[in-house]
């Protein structure tokens, strides 16, 4: 089975993140950038399927040159090769443009199965799996907590607030996964060394036949108009109960429009 895993490099969610004052996009140049956490579960699931059914796993990333660091980290876990879509014109791309570029790249890879994280920790829009599937004209099994492969038949348990749904589809298909699906493996020293020699193909917009004005800030369908840092936390209002504490509390809640 030919499996492609979508991997995104994002600022570390454990560190402070901010937007760039120059164009209101996520500040990535000075951030500690890592693989999107949910994508590691997608990589692990792809490797498990390969180990059980054979085939090849390819990592696909869209991002600047520094995203190569995350590509090598992904390859050290076990995938066979990677494709890096890299072009300066991509900076500031919205989800719609991103789905167009990734779907175009996927069209050259003849994937039986496309796996990705259910969301990225920087955007958290959860729409790319659906958009990509729509552009490719294939099924989307989203939010999976369990995935079973039986030949060309896929069965997924889709995680919901109330429990889970069982959904099925035939390959080719897009599957997005949550962090409940498995436990990602740690790269071994051998895997880290092997990753340095694995092939990484770099593609530009010209290679994909996508016009520059269809992506980036110029082609974005949405944009951040303005932003402000979170206000500094101040001391709260203290209610001292001297017989009228309940009344004061209710008055405060009314003033703050909680009741």
N, C-alpha and C positions, 0 to 999 in steps of 0.2 A: 504494500500500500504506500502510495506517495503522499506523505503528510507535510503540510506547511504550517509552521507556527509563527503567528504574528507577535513580534516583540517590540516594545517601546522603551526608550530610555527616558526616565523621568527624574526630577529632583527628589532626593531622599525625603520621604514623608516624615521621617523622624527629626528632620532639621527645619529651621524656619524657612518658609518659602515666600516669595514676593513676586510682584509684577515689575517689568521694566518700565521706567518712567518715559522712555523714548517712544514706545509703541504699544504699551499696555498688554504685552504678551508675557508669558511666564519667563522669569529670569532664569536662564539655564547656564549661561557662560560662567558664572562664579559659584554655581550650586554644586553640591555633591551629588552627581548624577549616577543613578543605578538602574538596573532592570526593573520595570514595573512589577511589583510584587506578584500580582495575579498572573502575570505571564509565566512566572516560574512554574506554577501549577499546570499551565498549558503545555510547557516543555516536558514536564514529567509525564503527563498523560500521553503525549505523543510518543515518548520513549517506551512507555509500557506497552502501547499498542504495537510498536515496531518489534519489541522483544517477543510479543505473543504471536504476531502475524507476519513478521518480516517487512521489508520495504526500506524506505529512506525518509529521513526527517530533514527538512530544510527550514532554516530560520529566515524570516523576512522582516526587515526593519526599514522604516522611513525616518530619516533624521540627518543631522549634520555630521561632519567628519568624526567628531568626538563620540558619536554613537557606536563607533567601532569597538570601544571598550566593552560595551554591553553585549555586542555581538560575540566577542571572544569569550566573555563570561558564559553566554548561552551555549556556545559550542563546547565549552569545557564540561558541560553537563552530559553531553553525548550526541547531539545532532551531528549530521554528516557534513553539512555545508550551509552557506548563508548567502542571502542576496540583500544588498544595501542600496536603497534608493536614496540618492544624495544629490541635492541641487540647491543652490542658494535661494532660488526663487520659491522654494517650499516654505520658507520662514513665514509664520503667521497663518498657515493654512487652517481653515475651519474643518469640522468633521465631514462636511459634504465633499470638500476638495480632497481631504485625506482618503476618504473611501474611494474616490475616483482613481487616485494614484495607486493605491494598494490593489484595487480590483484589476486595474490594467496590468500591474506587475504579476498578479496571480494568474492572469490569463496566459502568461508565457510559461507558467510552471506546471501546468496540467495536474493539479492537485486532486487527489481523491478525497482528501479530508483536510480542512483548514481549521486549526484550533487557536483560540486566543483567550485572554483573560476577559472576564465579564465586564471589567471597567479598568480605566487607568487612574492612578492616584492623583494625577494633575488635573485632568479634565472631568472625570467621573460622569460622563454623559451616557454611557452604556448603549450607544446607538450604532457604533461602527459595525458590529457583527451583522446587524439587520441590514444596514446600508450596503455592505459588501455583498451579502447574499442576494439582495435585490438587484444589484448591478450585474452580478454573474448569472442571475436566473436560476439559483439553486436554493435548496432548503436551508433554514437556519434553526438549529436546536440551541437555544440560548439559556444561560443560567444553570448549566448542568452541575449536579453534585455527584453524578455517577454516569459513566458512559460504557456501553457494551457494544462491541463490534462483532458481527456475525456475517462474514463475507462482505457483501455490499450493503448490508442492513445495519443501521445504527439505532440504538435505543438509549434514550437519556432520561434520567430522573431530573426534572426541572425544579429547582428549589423555589419555593414560594413562602409567603408569610404564614400560610396555614399548614404547610407540610411540603408535599411535592406532587408534581404531575408526571406521568409517563408519556413521553412523546417519541415518535419513530420517524425515520426518513431513510432514503437510500442515498448512497454516495453518488456524485460529489455533494458535499454539504459543509456548512460552517457551523462549528460548535464553540460556544463560549462557556467558560468554566469558572466556578467559584473556588475559594480556598478550602472548601469542604471535600473536594474530590479526591485528594491524595496528599502525600507529604513529599515535597521535592527533595531530590537527592543532593548531597553536597558534591561539588566537583572534586575528584581525586587529583593527586599530583600528576598521575599519568594523563588524566583527562585535560588538565591545564596545559601540559606540554604538547599534547596532541592537537589542542585547539589552535595553537600557533601555526600549524601546517595545513589546517583545513581550508578549502577554497572559499573565498568571499568575493562574489561578483558585485561590482558597483554599476548601478544604472542611473542615468540622468533622465530628466524629463524628455529630452530629445530622443533618447533611446526608446522611451515608452510611447513617444508620439503624443505627449500631452503638452498643450500650449502653456507658457508661463503665466499668461493672464487669467488662466482658469484656476490657479492655485495661489497660495500665499495671501498676504494681506489684500492684494489687488483683487483677487477673486473670491474673497471670503463672503459668505452669506450672513455672518454674524461677527460682531466685534465688541470688545470691552470699551465702553465710552469713557468711563472714569472709574477710579478706585481710590480707596483710602485705607490706611492701616487700621487694624483693630484698636479701638480706644483703650487707653491705659486703664486697668481695673482700679476702681476707687473703692473706698470703704462703703459698706452697705449701711442701710438705715437700721438702727437698733431701736427696738421697742422695749421699754422697761415697764414691766407689769406692776403697776401700783394700784390695781383695782380696775383700771380702764384699758388693760393691755389688749383684750379682745376687740374692743371698739377701735382702738388705734390701728390695730392690724387690718381690720376690715376697711377702715378709711384709707389706709395706705394702698391696699389692693384695688380699691375703687379709683384712686388717683392714678395708678399705673394701668388702669383698664383691664385688670385681670378678672374682675367681677363687675 
